[in-house]
Amino acid sequence: MEPIRATDVVWPPYRHYATRVASVALAGLLLAILTPYGLLRPSLAPVIWLPSGLALAAILVGGWSYWPAALGGAVGALLLPGMSIQSAMPLALALFLEPLIAAGLLHLLGCRDWRTAGLRGYLLLILAAAVIAAAITAYAASISFAEHNAWTEWWMGSSLGLAFVTPCILGLLCHRGSPSPTSQLHALLYAVVFAVIHYLVFFVRLGGDEEPLPVGFLVFPLMIWCALRFGVTATSIALLGSLLLAHAGDIRGTGFFGQIADEAQALYFWLYYAMLGLSSMTLAVLIDGDRTIRRELVDSRQQLLDRESLLRAIYDASSVAIFLVDRQGHLNHVNQHMAEMFRWPAAELSGTEYVSLVHPDERNEARQRTLRLLASPEDQRIDLERLYQRRDGSSFWGHLSGGHLRDAAGNMIGLIGVIADISDRKEAESKIRHMAQYDHLTDLPNRALLHDRITQTLAAARRYDRRFALLFVDLDNFKPVNDIHGHEMGDLLLREVATRLLANVRAADTVARHGGDEFVVLATEIVDEAEVRALAEKLLAVVGAPYRIRGTELAITLSIGIAIYPRDGEDIDSLLRRADAAMYQAKHDGRNRVVMPG
């Protein structure tokens, strides 16, 4: 058997298992010894056998390891007056087994904690303990005693002990929290009324000896009041106290049970408290269950409100845009950062089509992807970079992540998305790419980018049987400019040369800085050699014209070497090598001229 959780139990201030078990066993022994002085009838059958209820409570709280707790009541049975040890042995054995059998039956019936099982748990406790287990003791009593009514009276006494004492002890051990001042005053008022009614019912013969009044019914509304107001623990304590007070009046021969003949009094007594206990405890269990449900509902609702408030705070304080899309593809929830990101009021964003926020260049693709996601029954994740458009028409890059949104039942109700503005990252990446592919001084393509563009042009020329040319351009007499006017003036001159070169070639052509004072022009889709030579002569005239930089006039000339595909080579290295050689031939021939391979 699994014991009740230790956090649910308020144990006495003992630390060790052995001390606890010994304490319970000793308490059971004392209760068994005290029973003959107030709870035994002439037939030696107790009105209520207290030790069994105590032992069952100990086993339910501590688990099977607390089985020695049942020894106290069993040993006490051997000390009952008027019985020899030999005749009392079957009864003692039965009293030892009684709480163990009750606990085992509760375990088999699936009730490991009757307090949390509600009315079903309490009824199972009555069935397993007060009905079945008590019958074992009653059978042993019929063997130990000669009286014909020993079986019935022992069964009634054991059943009341298990049904009243066990809930009382469990309630006390597992009670948590302190009552409020109002509850304490209410409890004090109830105690006063309890004492007055029990005095009137069980210790005074109202109406006289001739025709006493039937005042026993007064206890029923008293217990109902306790069940409605104080719950299971208080009701079980009140029932046990009422039973003991009623028996005290019975012994004195006064009150309600003092007027019943001895031979019938035990049965009436048992029926009275069986009905009183079953009705009031059932009501108390139902009321406690209802209060527990209400309290859990209130707590759950408060937890939901707190969680919703926390999620709303996170939702609105997030540094990314968060949005929900319904089954029709429209926004139904957006956070504040999304409104700020798109420069739209949040109220106006709700209800708009999500894809309307995507840049027109990517809108069709975004619409198709969104429709596919909404139509897909399987969960899919979104993770991509997309260009968006703000309300003012400006655009920005966003990283979109998200997926399907489902309700508590698992039904797909739309999509959830998160957008992070990555414009700064995109700009940084663009700058890095530009720095890797462009010359930092002239902002012309560098060798790497020139090589890539020649590769693409070469592939197209091979496929479509086209021709293109490479013009290798070198500045004549550039070194004297640096020596005389300084490197800063030389850098400015290189920038001006780059500007003139770009201004005098076609948009489809490429001008690249090859290094130092060398440039390469990639002329695509040329018709014949004459066209290339005309372009080179034009560059000699325009780029070689004088420059005025910071008030200083500078004069340079160009030496240009030309290589044409496929005449001068069919791969990049061959073409560059032939153009470079032609350029050096131009310098050798006197500079300021154009040379094509012979």
N, C-alpha and C positions, 0 to 999 in steps of 0.2 A: 504494500500500500504506500502511496506517495503521501508524505505528511503535508499538512498545511504549511505554506511558505512561512519561514521564520519572521519575515518582515510584517506578516499579518498577525503575529501573536505577541501579546504583551505577557512575557513569562514573569514568574516571581524572580526575585533577585538572586538566582542561583546560577552558577556558571557551568557546572559539569553535569553530564548525563546521569551519572550514578546518583548524584545528590537529588536531581529532579525525580528520578524513578523512585528512590527511597522515600522522598517526601510524599509522593502520590500514594504509594503503598501504605505508608504510615497513616495518612489521612483516611484511606479506605478502612484500615483496621479500626481506627477510632470511631468512625461512623458505624461500623458493624457492632462494636462494643456498646455504643450508646443506643443502638436500635432497641434492645430489650427494655430500656427504661422509658420508652414512650411510643414506639411504633409497632410493638408486637401485640397481637390479639391473643385471646385465650388459647387459640389453636397453634400458637407460635408462628403464624404467618404474618409478616410485616405489612403494614398499610402501604409503605413505600420503602423499597430497598435502595438506599442511597449509594453504597459503594460501587454497584455495577455502572450506574450513570457516570460516576467519577472516572472509573477505569476506561470506559468507552471514549469519553472525551479526551483522556490522555493519549489513547492510541490514535484517535483521529487527528490530534494535533502533532504528536511526535512521530507517528509511524509505528511499524510493527516492533521496533526495538523497545517500545514501552509496554510490552506484554507483561513484565513483572509487576506493573501497577495493579493488575487484577488479583495479585496474591493477597493484598490486604483484606479485601472483602471475603475471600475464600477462607483465610485463617480465622477471621472473625466469626464465620459461621460455625466453626468448631466450638466456640465459646457460648453458643446460645444456651439459655437455661433449660434444664429439664431434659437434656440430650447427652447421650454418651458420645465419645469421640468416634466410636465404631459406627454408630447409626448416623452420625452427622457427616461422615466421609463422602457419601454420594452427593449430598447437598453441597458440600464445600467444593467438590470437583466441578459440579454443574455451575456454581457461582463463579468459579475461576474461568470456565469456558464461555460463559454467557457473553461478556463484552468482546471476546475474541471472535466468537461466531457472528455477533452483530456487525463487527468491523469487516469481517470477511464477506458477509452478504452485501454490505454496502459497496465494497470493492467490486464484487461480481456484477452488481446491478449498475455499475458505472457511476456511482455517486461517491467521488473521492473528497468532495467538499460540499456538504449539504447547504452551507450558507450561500454559495454562489449558484446553486442549482434551483433556487426559488421554491415554489410550492412542491414541485416534483421531488426535490431533495428532502423536504421535511416529511412528505408522505412516505418516501422510501425509508427514512429513519424510523418512522413509526412501524412500517411493515417488517423491516429487517430486525429491529431491536425489540420494540414493544410487543410484537406479535410472535415472531418465529423464535428469536433467541430466548425470550422469557419462557416460552413453552418448554424449553430444555430444562430449565431450573424447576419449573412446576412438576415435570415428570419425576425428577430426582426427589422433590419434596414428597410426592405420593409414595415413594419407596421408604423415605426416612420416617414419615409420620403415619400413625394409624388412623387419624381422623379422616373421615370421608371427604371433607371439604378442603383438605390441605392443598390439593392440586390447583383448585380454582383460586384460592386466596393467595398462594405463592405466585401464581401467574399474574394476578392483578397487581400485587405489590411490586414485582420485578418490572412489569410493563410500565407502571407509573414512574419508577426510578429511572428507567432508561429514557422514557419520553419526556420527563420534566427536568431531571438533573443534567443530562448531557447538553441540551440546548442552553441551559442556564450557564454552565461552566464554559462552553465554547463561546458564548456571547461575552462573558466577562474577560476571557483570555484574548479574544480578538477585537475587543472594543477599542476604537481609536478616537482621538479628539476629545476636547473638553466642551461641556455644554455651556451655552450662553447664559447670562444672568436671568433672562426671561425664562429659559428652559429650567433653570434651577428653581425658580419660584413656582413654576408649574409643577415640577416634580415634588416640591414640598407640599403644595396644596393636595396633590394626588395622594401622597403618603398619609396626610391627615384624614382625608376621606376614606382611604383604604382601611386605616385603623378603626375608624368609627363604624363603617359598615360591617367589618368582620367582627367587631365586638357585639354589634346588634344581632348579627346573623348566627354566630356560633357560641356566644357566651351569655346571651340573655334570652329568656323565653318570652318573647313578645306575645301578648294576648293571654298570658297565664297558662296554668297547667292544663286547664280543661280543653281549650281550643286555641293552641298556639297559631300565630299567623304564619303563612307560607312565605317567609322572607328570603328563602334561598335564591330566588331569582335576582335579588339585588346585586349579587356578585357578578352576574353575567354582563350587565351594562358597565360595571366597574372595569372588567377585563377588556371589554370592547373599547372603552375610553383609553386604556393603556395601549392597546394595539394600534389604535388610530393615531395617538399622539407620540408615543415613545418607541414603538417598533419591537422587533423580535427579542432583543436582549432584555429589555425592561419587562416585557410580557412574560418571558420564561421565569424571571426572578419573582415577579408578582404571583405567578401560578404556584411556584414552589412554596412561597411564603403563605399563600392562601391555603394550600393543602395542609401544611404543618399546623396552621392555626385552627383549621377545621378539625383536624385530628385531636388537637388539644381540647377543643370543646367537646368532642366525642368522648374522650376519656373522662371528662368532668361530668358528662351526662347532661350538658346544657346545650342550648341553641338548636340549630336545625337538625343535626344528626343525633342529638341526644334523645329525640322522640321516636327513633326507629328501633324496632326489636333487634336484639343482638344477632340473631341468625340471619336476618336480612340486611343488616346495616352495612356489612362489608360490600355487598353487591351494589347497594344504593350509593354508597360512598364512591366506589370505583366508577360507576356509570355517570355520576354527577361530574366528577373531575375529568373523566374521559371526554365527555361532551364539552365541558368548559374549556379544557385544554385544546382539543381539536379545533373548536370554533375560533377561539381567541388567537391561537398560534397561526392557524390558517390565514386569518384576517391580517395578523401582524406581518406574516411572510409576504402576502400580496401587497400590503401597503409599503413595506420596505423595498420590494421589487419595483413598485411603481415609482417610489422616490429615487431609487437608484437609476432607473431608466431616465427619469426627468433630469436628475443631476448630470448623468452622462450626456444627455442631449444638450443641456445647457453648456456643459464643458466642451462638448464637440463643436457646438455652434460658436462658442467663444474662441476655440482653437482655430476654427475655420476663418473667423473674422480676423484674428491675429495673423494667421498665415496669409490671408488675402491682403491685409494691410502691409505686411512685410514684402510680399511679392509686388504689390503696387509701388511701394517705395523703391524697390530694386528696379522695377520696370521703368519708372519715371526718372530715376537717378542714373540709369545706365548711360555710358558714353557712346553707345551704338544705337542705331535705329532698330526698334523691334516692332513687328507688325503681324497681324493675323489676317488671313485671306479666307473668305467663305467659299462655299462650293461653286459659286458663280464667278469667282475670280475677283471679287471686290474686297477692298479693305474694310474690315469692321472694327479693328482696334489698332491704334498706333500710339507709341509713347511720345513724350514731349520732345525727345532728341530727334526723332524722325521728322516732326513738324519743323524743327529748327534746321535740320539738314536740307530739307527740300524747300524751306522758306514758304511753307503753307500753314495756315491755321489748322490745328489738329482736328477741329470739328468739320472743316471742309474736306480734309483728307479722307475721313471715314465715309465710306460709300462710293468712293471713286474706284475705277478699275486700276488694279496694280500696274499693269503693263503701260498705262499712260504715263508713268513716272520714268520709264525706260527711255533712253535716247532714241530718236526716230530711226537711226541707222541699225539699231538692234531690236527694235520693237516687235517686228514680225517673228523673229526667232524666239524672243521671250514669250510671246503669246502662245506659240506652239508648245514650248516646253511646259508652260503653266497648265495648259489644257491636258497634256499628257499626264502630268503629275496628279491633277484632280481626277482623272479617269482611272488611274492605276489603283487596284485594290491592295497592292503590296506597298509596304513602307519603303520610301526611297529618300535618299539624302541629297541635298543641293549644296554644292560647294564650287563657286565659280566667281570670276571677276567680270563686272558688267559696267557699261557706261550709262549713267543716269542723267536726267535733265531736271533742273530746278524750275520753280515757277517763273523766275525771271528770264528763263531761256539759257542760262549758263549750265555747263555740264561738269560732271565730276565722275571719277572712277570709284566704284564701290565693290567691296568683297561681300557676296551674298552667300549665306549659309542657312540651312533650315531643313524642313521636311514636312511630313504629314502631321496633322493635329487630330487627335482622337478624344472622344468623351470617355466617361468612366466605364461605359459598357463596351468600349473598344471600337465604336463606330467612327469612321472618318468624317470629320466635320469641316475640314478645310486644311489650310497650310499655315505654318508659322515660319517667319523669316527674320533674319538679323542682317543688317547692312552696316558695314564699317567703311568709313570714308578712307580710301587709300590713295587719294590724289597726291599727297606729299610723297608717298612711296613711289608712285608711278613717275612723278616728276624727277625724283632722285634716280630711279632706274634709267629714265631717259637721258639724264645728264651723264650718267656713267657710261651708257652706250655711246653717247655722242663723243665723250672724251676718248673712248676706246677706238672710235672709227674716224674721228676728224682731227685735223691738225689744230693745235691750240692757238697758234699764231694767226693763221690765215682763215681758219674755219672751213678749209677745204677738206675733202676726203683724204685720209692718209693712205699709206701703202696697203694696209689690211683691207680697207673698204674698196680701194681701187682694184685689188686682186679679186675681190668678190664680184664686183661689177663686170670685170673683164670675163670672169668665168661664166656669168649669166649671158653676156653678149655672145661669147663664143658658142655656147650651147644653142642659142637661137639662130646664130649664123649657120651652124651645121645643119640644123633641122630645116631651115627655110632657104638654104643656099644663098646667103647674103654675104656682103663684104663689110668690113669695118677697118678702121685705121687707128694706130697709136702714134701720137705726136710727142716726142721726147723733147722738152723745152728746157734750155739752160741759159741763165743770164750771163752775158759777157761783161767782164770788168766789174763784177759785183764786189769782189774783195776790196778794191780801192775805196769803195763807198764806206765799208766798215772801218777801214784803216784811217780814213781822213775824217769822216763825219761821226763815227761811233756806231756801235751795234744797235742802239735805239733807233737811229736814223735808218739803218739797214733793215730793221724789222718793219718800220713804217713803209719802206719802199717795197718790201715783199708783199705787204697787205695791198698796196696799190696795184702791184702787178697782178695779184690774184683777182682783184676787182675787175681789171680790164680783161683778163682772160675770160672770166665768167660772162662778161657783158658781150663778148664777141663770138660765142659758140651757141649752138642750138640748145634748146631746153632739154632735149633727149641726150645730149652729150655730157660727159663728165670731165671736170677739171680737178686734178688731185696734186697735192704737194708730195713729191717723191722723196724729198729730203734736201736740206740746205737751200741752194738757189735753183733746184731742179723741179720742174713741173711735168705732168703727163696729161695729155688731152686724149680722151677716148671718144672718137668720132664714130657714131653708129650709123649703119645703113647708108654707106656712101655708094655713089653711082660709079665713079671711075677715079683714076689717079688725078685727073685734072681738077676735080672737085676738092680733093684733099690738098693739093698744092695751092689752090686758090685760098683755102682756109689758112694755110700756113703763111702765105704771103700777107694776108690780111693781118694776122697776128704780129708779123714782123713790123708792119707799119704802125699799127695802133699801139701795141704794147711797147714798142721801141721808141715811141715819141717821148720827148722830154717830160720830167715830173717836177712839180714844185711842191716841196714839202717843208713846212715851217719856214717859208721865205727863201729856201735854198733850191736852186734848180739842179736837178740830177739827170744825167743822160746815160742810158744803157742800151745795149742791143741784145738780140736773141740769136741763139744757134739752135736750129730745130732739125731733128732727125725723124724720119717717118718710116713706119713699117705697116704693110697692108696685109690683112688676112684674105685669102689663104696664100697669096703670092709669096710673102716673106716668112711664113711660118704658120703652123697649124695648132700650136699650143702657146700658152701664155709665156713661158720662159723664152721660147724662140722669138716670139714677137718683141718682147721687151729687150732682148739681147740685140736684135737687128736694129731696133729704133735707137737704142743707146749707142751702138756703133756708128750709125748714120749721124747722130748728133756730134760725136767726137770728130767725125770726118768733116762736118761743117766748121767746127772750130779750127781744125787743121788747115782747112782751105781759106781761112781768113775771117771767120766769124760773120755774124749778121747775115746769115743765109740759110737756105733750106736744102737738105740733102735727103734723097731717097736711095735705097739700096739699088745697085746696078743689076 
